[in-house]
């Protein structure tokens, strides 16, 4: 799905608010990636230079993968960073692409809702148990890590709804065409919608 984000002044308020939330989640995922690099580097340094290690630091490595993946999903969808078979997709008309993107967004809404539905009892059980690491010296509060599942898919669910609405407007002709966007799929002018007949 191409990102169809318009300049912030042209976006409706709900789109802008959602955009800020998703972009914030993307930044949190990026910072988690930086933290992961530093933790892995620190673990290597501890092991091979100081001949020591920490179970908690080793667990932190894979704990950081959770926010990277789960918070980064909605950001990737918002900015068109997901995988698509472009050699077929690029040959289609703008309307056909919007229809495919609409169908894909609706599938993501269903997937997001299903995973949230199944994840909430899983996370609640972990919270009730006060789940932590089973290893001596491991990290406590593993339920916080598991809480990223419904949060991440909740963001994806909301972003997929927003993307479906954008694609629906494209299918019905209520928004700019791909000719009005730059190479990244962003709008090149301030108007988010065009009124037929103008």
N, C-alpha and C positions, 0 to 999 in steps of 0.2 A: 504494500500500500504506500503510495507516494504521500509524503507529508503535504498537506494542503494548508498549513498554518499561514494566516495572513499577518500583516504587521499588527502589533499589539493594539493600536488605536482602532483598527477596523474589526477586530474580533469581538463578538458578543462577550459580555462580562463573565458568564459561566465558562465559556471557552478559555478566557484569559486566566481565570482562577484555577481551572483544571490544569492548564498549561504550566502555571507556576508550581503547582503541587507535583506534577509529573517531572518537571525539570529539576525541582529540588530533590526528588527521589533519584533522578539520574546522577545528580552531583554527589549524593550520599553513596551511590553505587561506585562512582569513580573514586571517591575518597577511600572506600573500602578496598578497592583495587590497589591503591597506593599503599594502604596499611598492610595488605597482604604481601606486597613486594618487600616492605620493610621487615615484616615478621619472618618471612622465609629467609631473607638475608641475615637477620639476627640469629635465627636458628642454625643456619650454616656456620656462621661465625662462632657461636657457642660450641657447636659440636666439633669443628675441625681446628679451631684455634685454641679454645679453652678446655676442650675435651670434657664438656659437660652438656647438659640439656635440660629441658623443662617439659613435662607432660602438658601443662597448661598452654605453653607457647606452641607446641605441636598441634594441640586441639584448636587453638585460635586460628591456625592456618585454614582449616576446613570450615570453621565457623564463619570466617570472613567471606567465603564463597557464597553463602546463603544471601546476604544483602546484595552482593554483586549481581547475582542472577535474578533474584526475585524483585529487587527494586529497579533493576535495569530493563526489565521486560516492557513495561509501559513506556519508558523513555525511548526504547528502540522502536516501538510501534508509532509513537508520536512523531518521530523524526525519520521514519522510513528506513530504519537500520536493520530490518529483518530480512530473511532470505526469501527470494522470489526467483522463479525461472524466467529471467528477463528476456531471453532470446525469443520466447513465445509472447510474453506479455507486451513487449515493446511494439510488436507488429499489429496489435489490436487498436481499434478506434478508442478515442477518449471515453465514450459512453460504455463500451465493452469493458474497458479497464476499471471504470468506476463500479460497474455491476459486479465484477470479480472481487474488487476490494470490499464492496458492500457485503457480499456473501461471506468473504473471509472474516470481516469484522463481526458479523453475526455469529459465526462459528466460535470466534474468540469470546464473545459474550456468554455463549452457552458453556464453553470450557471453563471460563473464569468462575461463573456461577456454580458449576458442579464442584470445582475444586474447593471453593470457599465453603460450600455446604458440607463436604466431607472433611475438610481440615479443621473446622471449628471444634467438633467434639474431640478430635485428636489433640489439639492444642489445650483445650479445657482439661482433658485427662492429665496432660503433662503438668499443667499449672497446679491441679489438685494434689498431684504427687510431689510437687516441689522438685521436679526432675532436675538432676544435675549429672555430671560425668560419673560413670561407674568406676573410673580409674582413680587410684590414689594420686592426689596432686592435680587432678583435672579441673576443668572449669565448672563452677556451679551455674545454676539458673539456665539450664538447657532449654527450658520452656520459652525463654525470650527468643532464642534462636528459632524455635518452631513457630513462634508467632509471626515470623516473616512470611510464612506460607499464605495465610489469609490476607495479610496486608499487601503483599506483592500481587497476588491474584485479584485483590480488590481494586488496586490501582489499574491493573490490566483490564478488568471488567469495565471500569468507568471510562478508561481511554478507548476501549473498543466501542462502547456506546457512542462516544463523541466522534470517533472515526466513522462509524456507521451513519451518523447523521450528516457528516460532511459528504460521504459518498452518496447518500440518498439525494442530497441537494445537487450533486454533480449529475446523477442519473436523470433527475427531473429538470435539469437545466437552470437551477436557481443559484448557481455560483459560477465563478470564472472557470474557463477551460484551461487545459494544460498549456495553451499558448500564452497564457497570462502568468505563467510561473517560470522561475529560473531553473537551472539544471538540478538544484536540490529539491525542487518541488514547492518552493516558497512563493507566495504571491509577490508580484512585482509592482503592484499598485495598492492604494488604500481601500478600494471597495471590496467588501466581502461578498456582496450579492449584486446581481444585475436584475433590474426589473424588466420583464419582457415588454417589447415595444418601445424601449427608450433608445 
